[in-house]
Amino acid sequence: MSLDVVVGLQRGDEGKGRFVDLVADKYAIIARGNGGANAGHTVIPDSMEPLALHQVPSGIAYPDKLNIIGNGVYVDPKRLVDEINDIQATGIKVTADNLLISDIAHLVLPHHIGLDSLREFGANAQGSTQSGIAYVAADKYLREGVRMESITQPAALLDLAYEGLVRLNQQLPQSQRQSKSELMVTAKAWLKSAESLLPHMADTVEVINDRLQAGVLVLAVGAQAYWLDINHGMYPAVTSSSTTVSGLLDGLGVSPKYLGTVTGVAKAVKSHVGSGPLVTEIKDEELANRIRGARGQADSEYGATTQRPRRIGYPDLVELRNAIRVNGVDELAVSKLDHVPRYGNNLLVATSYTYQGKTRLTAPSSAAALENCKPNYEQQKVWSQDVSKVRKFQDLPPEAQQFIELFETELGVPVKKIGVGPERKQVIIK
């Protein structure tokens, strides 16, 4: 099997990017197949400043890797160009040799973002990142979308961008409306960003399949996570793409016959950005703030895309069972073990729920049902030692070992990698 997969098992922000960065040197291609600029991965390569990535795959820190943005990604040209410029400012070159974008990926137009912002400031707010994802997805499934291949017809694409802005403008209060000339300036700036991506455009389905057939190793990286999946997540508090392994394969145009190892990433600290139920949520804001850490730190609990403070909860093994089952997870990577002592001397870990008077080991897949679930906890002792320099499992404090072993016992999947800090080297290989 030539294609391994890394997916998030919770609500995003699990630390997928750092685990991808850890193993990327083994692969020739690192590919992204879902989501858009609403996702955020932070990687900290050796001797470098942190890279905040949103659309570019996490393998970009390796100069000899090909990074692919697949057909299932919603591409925001302006933000992608800005991201590429930020990456290049660190000394990393981004060219057509190391970044390709699918010619059939759908484009986020300026009015998609405007419509998203309108909703988020209105009565129907959903807590989105205001990246236009819901609206580009709606156009895609209405068969009214615009794909990367449209960049080769700039005049027609400019008309589409301008017309979308005109429709958006009509929905704004009179005081916020812009003139036609101002709208055209915005449309032309967007088109300029889109045209600059032309050298990166390719039939990535053909590229990736040709390489797979030749035996090249590929790492597919999921954006966001299982509980935000449009089909299986806590609907309607979900994203607008499939975040599972099957969705990722579809978003790259790859057959399941190539599927190798599936690594599911979970965070020792439970968190969530945006609306939706959080069954184990901590209501004590002082404790939640202590667990979040200081704003601005690479591994603090603030959204990589929005910088919003994440809601904090106790570790939840119930939700993980659903994600492991649907994704066919072979092994786990657990991040932020070093943050667990922030909970205090004792830690509550949810091992089952009570729903409608019955105990269940898996979670219901709707926001409404999750709102009515009560967690049943197992109490764990917490260690006080700093584990950020530990590199061997047997050198962890006994309580930390027991915490990891609880994951393995309850979930039936081995934990193979344990993050004890945000840097590439701060990982225990178990």
GUTORMAR-554142 format. One line per 5 residues: number of its first residue (from 1); their letters; for each residue x, y, z of C-alpha. Coordinates in nm, 4 decimals. Example, Ala and Ser with C-alpha at 12.3 -4.5 7.8 and 13.67 -1.06 7.14 Angstrom:
<vexnus>
1	as	1.2300/-0.4500/0.7800; 1.3670/-0.1060/0.7140
</vexnus>
This chain:
<vexnus>
1	msldv	0.0000/0.0000/0.0000; 0.1373/0.3369/-0.1004; -0.0939/0.5906/0.0653; -0.0995/0.6556/0.4393; -0.3505/0.8925/0.5975
6	vvglq	-0.3501/1.1305/0.8936; -0.6927/1.2461/1.0136; -0.8282/1.4371/1.3109; -1.0582/1.2486/1.5466; -1.2097/1.5334/1.7458
11	rgdeg	-1.3118/1.8864/1.6407; -0.9946/2.0086/1.4719; -0.6869/2.1652/1.6315; -0.5582/1.8227/1.7387; -0.2052/1.8866/1.6177
16	kgrfv	-0.2230/1.7013/1.2854; 0.0226/1.9406/1.1234; 0.3009/1.8705/1.3706; 0.2657/1.4917/1.3310; 0.2621/1.5256/0.9524
21	dlvad	0.5731/1.7411/0.9713; 0.7337/1.4746/1.1916; 0.6979/1.1962/0.9333; 0.6855/1.3887/0.6048; 1.0476/1.3095/0.5217
26	kyaii	0.9434/0.9466/0.4509; 0.7022/1.0439/0.1731; 0.7421/1.1898/-0.1743; 0.3998/1.3571/-0.1779; 0.1968/1.5220/0.0966
31	argng	-0.1597/1.5834/-0.0186; -0.4582/1.7738/0.1163; -0.8063/1.6722/-0.0009; -1.0732/1.8611/0.1936; -1.1609/2.1847/0.3697
36	ganag	-1.0242/2.5258/0.2786; -0.8818/2.8376/0.4376; -1.1073/2.7700/0.7375; -0.8565/2.5078/0.8578; -0.5278/2.5809/1.0301
41	htvip	-0.2157/2.3730/1.0886; 0.0870/2.4979/1.2800; 0.4245/2.3316/1.2309; 0.7560/2.4255/1.3897; 1.0439/2.2952/1.1778
46	dsmep	1.3884/2.2667/1.3345; 1.5563/2.6068/1.3819; 1.2645/2.7936/1.2247; 0.9803/3.0161/1.3267; 0.6367/2.8492/1.3462
51	lalhq	0.4586/2.8102/1.0121; 0.0858/2.8822/1.0279; -0.0611/2.6905/0.7337; -0.4199/2.7050/0.6131; -0.4339/2.5702/0.2589
56	vpsgi	-0.0770/2.4588/0.1888; -0.0029/2.1013/0.3085; 0.2318/2.0576/0.6033; 0.5069/1.8999/0.3918; 0.6054/2.2399/0.2546
61	aypdk	0.8818/2.2677/0.5173; 1.0708/1.9915/0.3312; 1.2292/2.1266/0.0101; 1.2213/1.7986/-0.1823; 0.8523/1.7106/-0.1264
66	lniig	0.5627/1.7629/-0.3643; 0.2608/1.9156/-0.1913; -0.0798/1.8727/-0.3547; -0.3989/2.0696/-0.2925; -0.6599/1.8255/-0.4186
71	ngvyv	-0.9909/1.8562/-0.5977; -1.1870/1.8380/-0.2707; -1.0324/2.1573/-0.1306; -1.2141/2.4911/-0.1533; -0.9356/2.7224/-0.2706
76	dpkrl	-0.9326/3.0877/-0.1673; -0.6881/3.2462/-0.4172; -0.6219/3.5664/-0.2254; -0.5539/3.3953/0.1061; -0.3501/3.1243/-0.0639
81	vdein	-0.1267/3.3835/-0.2301; -0.0828/3.5598/0.1047; 0.0022/3.2258/0.2667; 0.2581/3.1436/-0.0012; 0.4192/3.4848/0.0471
86	diqat	0.4369/3.4291/0.4240; 0.5986/3.0885/0.3713; 0.8536/3.2308/0.1286; 0.9371/3.5072/0.3745; 1.0795/3.2354/0.6024
91	gikvt	1.3221/3.1277/0.3289; 1.1176/2.8316/0.2006; 1.0680/2.8385/-0.1758; 0.7205/2.7665/-0.3109; 0.7162/2.6814/-0.6809
96	adnll	0.5349/2.4564/-0.9256; 0.7947/2.1940/-0.8369; 0.6733/2.1601/-0.4773; 0.3110/2.2827/-0.4833; 0.0374/2.1765/-0.7238
101	isdia	-0.3316/2.2700/-0.7120; -0.6054/2.0606/-0.8682; -0.7543/2.2112/-1.1831; -1.1003/2.1014/-1.0640; -1.0832/2.2392/-0.7096
106	hlvlp	-1.3587/2.4933/-0.6479; -1.2710/2.8592/-0.5948; -1.3880/3.0800/-0.3098; -1.5053/3.4070/-0.4658; -1.5174/3.7392/-0.2776
111	hhigl	-1.8954/3.7343/-0.2413; -1.8822/3.3917/-0.0732; -1.6836/3.5453/0.2120; -1.9159/3.8449/0.2276; -2.2233/3.6239/0.2515
116	dslre	-2.0588/3.4205/0.5270; -1.9836/3.7359/0.7247; -2.3406/3.8594/0.6807; -2.4762/3.5389/0.8294; -2.2298/3.5385/1.1188
121	fgana	-2.3364/3.8877/1.2225; -2.7039/3.7992/1.1981; -2.9576/3.5845/1.3787; -2.8493/3.2684/1.1925; -2.4847/3.2756/1.3013
126	qgstq	-2.3187/2.9334/1.3181; -1.9810/3.0272/1.4620; -1.7971/2.9742/1.1326; -1.4572/3.1196/1.0452; -1.6235/3.3492/0.7874
131	sgiay	-1.4089/3.1965/0.5150; -1.6965/3.1542/0.2696; -1.6851/2.7752/0.2852; -2.0583/2.7110/0.3251; -2.1373/2.9341/0.0283
136	vaadk	-1.8772/2.7970/-0.2116; -1.9960/2.4475/-0.1141; -2.3568/2.5470/-0.1818; -2.2627/2.6720/-0.5289; -2.0691/2.3512/-0.5931
141	ylreg	-2.3695/2.1314/-0.5192; -2.6061/2.3639/-0.7054; -2.3697/2.3066/-1.0014; -2.3059/2.6794/-1.0170; -1.9503/2.6684/-0.8841
146	vrmes	-1.6304/2.8030/-1.0348; -1.3254/2.5772/-1.0546; -0.9526/2.6418/-1.0869; -0.9668/2.5625/-1.4589; -1.1752/2.8806/-1.5038
151	itqpa	-0.8637/3.0910/-1.4430; -0.7630/3.0209/-1.8023; -1.0593/3.2385/-1.9091; -0.9883/3.5571/-1.7104; -1.2477/3.7830/-1.8761
156	alldl	-1.5342/3.5462/-1.7983; -1.3987/3.4838/-1.4478; -1.3775/3.8574/-1.3793; -1.7430/3.8931/-1.4793; -1.8428/3.6148/-1.2390
161	ayegl	-1.6481/3.7703/-0.9492; -1.7936/4.1144/-1.0200; -2.1520/3.9880/-1.0584; -2.1257/3.8034/-0.7281; -2.0132/4.1210/-0.5554
166	vrlnq	-2.3018/4.3140/-0.7091; -2.5514/4.0626/-0.5680; -2.3829/4.0806/-0.2278; -2.3839/4.4611/-0.2396; -2.7605/4.4634/-0.2822
171	qlpqs	-2.8007/4.2735/0.0462; -2.6018/4.5261/0.2470; -2.7486/4.8248/0.4311; -2.7432/5.1352/0.2127; -2.4682/5.2914/0.4249
176	qrqsk	-2.2348/4.9961/0.3597; -2.2855/4.9616/-0.0126; -2.0017/5.0328/-0.2526; -1.9972/5.1894/-0.5955; -1.9682/4.9755/-0.9080
181	selmv	-1.6136/5.0985/-0.9600; -1.5165/4.9932/-0.6064; -1.6664/4.6499/-0.6632; -1.4701/4.6145/-0.9862; -1.1468/4.7025/-0.8045
186	takaw	-1.2133/4.4197/-0.5566; -1.2981/4.1765/-0.8373; -0.9821/4.2639/-1.0319; -0.7613/4.2226/-0.7230; -0.9143/3.8798/-0.6626
191	lksae	-0.8582/3.7810/-1.0270; -0.4949/3.8919/-1.0062; -0.4420/3.6564/-0.7112; -0.6177/3.3744/-0.8951; -0.4098/3.4228/-1.2115
196	sllph	-0.0867/3.4110/-1.0110; -0.1743/3.0522/-0.9159; -0.1823/2.9323/-1.2791; 0.1741/2.7911/-1.2712; 0.0650/2.5621/-0.9858
201	madtv	-0.2479/2.4296/-1.1593; -0.2387/2.0663/-1.2705; -0.4460/1.7538/-1.3158; -0.3519/1.6365/-0.9683; -0.5715/1.3257/-0.9910
206	evind	-0.3512/1.2065/-1.2754; -0.0311/1.3145/-1.1008; -0.1055/1.1375/-0.7749; -0.2361/0.8193/-0.9353; 0.0604/0.7925/-1.1733
211	rlqag	0.2948/0.8251/-0.8756; 0.1000/0.5722/-0.6683; 0.1088/0.3204/-0.9510; 0.4846/0.3681/-0.9634; 0.5068/0.2836/-0.5926
216	vlvla	0.5751/0.6354/-0.4677; 0.4803/0.6899/-0.1022; 0.2028/0.9431/-0.0454; 0.0774/1.0934/0.2798; -0.2795/1.2243/0.2680
221	vgaqa	-0.3628/1.4819/0.5323; -0.7152/1.5596/0.6469; -0.8218/1.9101/0.7405; -1.0445/1.9675/1.0453; -1.1744/1.6470/1.2036
226	ywldi	-1.4352/1.3737/1.2344; -1.6915/1.5598/1.4460; -1.7035/1.8390/1.1882; -1.7752/1.5970/0.9026; -2.0805/1.6947/0.6960
231	nhgmy	-2.2115/1.3360/0.6973; -2.1063/1.1897/1.0320; -2.0384/1.4880/1.2555; -2.2536/1.6732/1.5070; -2.4868/1.8115/1.2411
236	pavts	-2.5627/2.0967/1.1897; -2.2555/2.2236/1.3791; -2.0263/2.0848/1.1096; -1.8197/2.2013/0.8144; -1.9133/2.1749/0.4458
241	ssttv	-1.6875/1.8894/0.3383; -1.6186/1.5307/0.4377; -1.3357/1.5078/0.6903; -1.3138/1.1282/0.7074; -1.0669/0.8962/0.5334
246	sglld	-1.3206/0.8175/0.2618; -1.3868/1.1875/0.2076; -1.0161/1.2552/0.1854; -0.9639/0.9831/-0.0762; -1.2524/1.1261/-0.2784
251	glgvs	-1.1024/1.4732/-0.2439; -0.7811/1.3481/-0.4026; -0.9325/1.1140/-0.6606; -0.7588/0.8083/-0.5170; -0.8888/0.4515/-0.4972
256	pkylg	-0.9126/0.2816/-0.1535; -0.6948/-0.0004/-0.2930; -0.3907/0.2178/-0.2221; -0.4823/0.2781/0.1429; -0.2140/0.1905/0.3935
261	tvtgv	-0.1902/0.3000/0.7582; -0.4518/0.5354/0.9011; -0.3234/0.7470/1.1887; -0.5869/0.9215/1.3952; -0.4766/1.2297/1.5884
266	akavk	-0.6374/1.3163/1.9205; -0.5534/1.5808/2.1739; -0.5054/1.5082/2.5431; -0.6713/1.8455/2.6083; -1.0287/1.8554/2.4769
271	shvgs	-1.1241/2.1761/2.2984; -1.3606/2.3193/2.0404; -1.3919/2.6456/1.8465; -1.7349/2.7740/1.7542; -2.0882/2.6620/1.8282
276	gplvt	-2.2072/2.3115/1.8916; -2.2303/2.0820/2.1937; -1.9244/2.0001/2.4046; -2.0394/1.7254/2.6411; -1.7411/1.7471/2.8791
281	eikde	-1.7136/2.1278/2.8704; -1.5505/2.2971/3.1695; -1.7618/2.5877/3.2902; -1.5001/2.7150/3.5368; -1.3466/2.9913/3.3230
286	elanr	-1.0427/3.0272/3.5509; -0.9581/2.6598/3.5015; -1.0326/2.6808/3.1296; -0.7991/2.9786/3.0916; -0.5207/2.7949/3.2742
291	irgar	-0.5582/2.5003/3.0389; -0.5628/2.7234/2.7288; -0.2242/2.8765/2.8024; -0.1052/3.2197/2.6980; -0.2451/3.3693/2.3803
296	gqads	0.0221/3.3911/2.1112; 0.2081/3.0750/2.2045; 0.2342/2.8207/1.9220; 0.0526/2.5519/2.1204; -0.1991/2.7620/2.3134
301	eygat	-0.5696/2.6874/2.2836; -0.6669/2.9661/2.0489; -0.7881/2.9017/1.6952; -0.5054/2.8886/1.4391; -0.7369/3.0517/1.1842
306	tqrpr	-0.9562/3.2807/1.3977; -0.7497/3.3316/1.7168; -1.0743/3.2819/1.9073; -1.0314/3.1187/2.2500; -1.1250/2.7520/2.2268
311	rigyp	-1.3866/2.6080/2.4577; -1.2207/2.3588/2.6914; -1.3429/2.0218/2.8118; -1.2223/1.7086/2.9869; -1.0811/1.4292/2.7681
316	dlvel	-1.3614/1.2392/2.5968; -1.3046/0.8800/2.4839; -1.6677/0.8334/2.3845; -1.6475/1.0642/2.0839; -1.3197/0.9035/1.9818
321	rnair	-1.4840/0.5635/1.9437; -1.7103/0.6971/1.6676; -1.4189/0.8554/1.4844; -1.2007/0.5441/1.5108; -1.4803/0.3219/1.3814
326	vngvd	-1.5698/0.5238/1.0712; -1.2115/0.6108/0.9787; -1.0736/0.2602/1.0297; -0.7930/0.3974/1.2469; -0.4887/0.1712/1.2828
331	elavs	-0.2927/0.3780/1.5331; -0.3264/0.6883/1.7465; -0.1126/0.9957/1.7861; -0.1907/1.1866/2.1056; -0.0774/1.5475/2.1329
336	kldhv	-0.0343/1.7860/2.4243; 0.0403/1.5332/2.6954; 0.2533/1.8086/2.8503; -0.0614/2.0201/2.9019; -0.2505/1.7647/3.1118
341	prygn	-0.1071/1.8871/3.4474; -0.2900/2.2158/3.3883; -0.6118/2.0371/3.4861; -0.4887/2.0084/3.8458; -0.4123/1.7125/4.0711
346	nllva	-0.6955/1.4981/3.9371; -0.8342/1.4579/3.5881; -1.1783/1.3429/3.4750; -1.1888/1.1289/3.1586; -1.5261/1.0512/2.9986
351	tsyty	-1.5516/0.6786/2.9201; -1.9281/0.6609/2.8529; -2.2382/0.8792/2.8198; -2.5847/0.8599/2.9642; -2.8429/0.9405/2.6966
356	qgktr	-3.2192/0.9013/2.7384; -3.1592/0.7064/3.0587; -2.9239/0.4551/2.8984; -2.5465/0.4181/2.9138; -2.3743/0.4196/2.5775
361	ltaps	-2.0095/0.3834/2.4759; -2.0437/0.5777/2.1503; -2.1887/0.9215/2.0918; -2.5033/1.0102/1.8945; -2.4213/1.1946/1.5733
366	saaal	-2.6333/1.5061/1.6023; -2.5907/1.8293/1.7891; -2.9388/1.8044/1.9409; -2.8757/1.4575/2.0837; -2.5295/1.5473/2.2142
371	enckp	-2.6786/1.8422/2.4012; -2.8758/1.5877/2.6055; -2.5846/1.3561/2.6850; -2.4255/1.3413/3.0295; -2.0644/1.2253/3.0629
376	nyeqq	-1.9670/0.9408/3.2929; -1.6146/0.9982/3.4172; -1.3219/0.7907/3.5333; -1.0873/0.9822/3.7602; -0.7137/0.9788/3.6892
381	kvwsq	-0.4273/1.1073/3.9011; -0.2178/1.3756/3.7345; 0.1590/1.4084/3.7438; 0.3419/1.7297/3.8280; 0.6691/1.6667/3.6425
386	dvskv	0.7579/1.8498/3.3217; 0.7497/1.5885/3.0438; 0.8518/1.8153/2.7559; 1.2040/1.6676/2.7423; 1.1003/1.3030/2.7765
391	rkfqd	1.1616/1.0931/2.4628; 1.0940/0.7392/2.5887; 0.7581/0.6132/2.7092; 0.9101/0.4287/3.0039; 1.0616/0.7579/3.1253
396	lppea	0.7216/0.9217/3.1648; 0.5776/0.9506/3.5165; 0.3604/0.6470/3.6047; 0.0454/0.8609/3.5983; 0.1248/0.9787/3.2436
401	qqfie	0.1796/0.6211/3.1311; -0.1527/0.5206/3.2859; -0.3259/0.8072/3.1036; -0.1984/0.6825/2.7661; -0.2747/0.3209/2.8547
406	lfete	-0.6338/0.4218/2.9346; -0.6693/0.5412/2.5747; -0.5382/0.2100/2.4455; -0.7523/-0.0044/2.6754; -1.0762/0.1858/2.6179
411	lgvpv	-1.0329/0.2447/2.2453; -0.8635/-0.0775/2.1375; -0.6078/0.1044/1.9233; -0.2361/0.1431/2.0041; -0.0922/0.4861/2.0744
416	kkigv	0.2223/0.5079/1.8613; 0.3149/0.8763/1.8909; 0.2840/1.1128/2.1876; 0.3380/1.4866/2.1627; 0.5042/1.6490/2.4626
421	gperk	0.5557/1.9927/2.3072; 0.4987/2.1792/1.9801; 0.8444/2.1318/1.8266; 0.9296/1.8592/1.5738; 1.1603/1.6805/1.8172
426	qviik	0.9155/1.6866/2.1118; 0.7560/1.3487/2.0371; 0.7715/1.0101/2.2036; 0.7638/0.7206/1.9569; 0.5985/0.4347/2.1429
</vexnus>
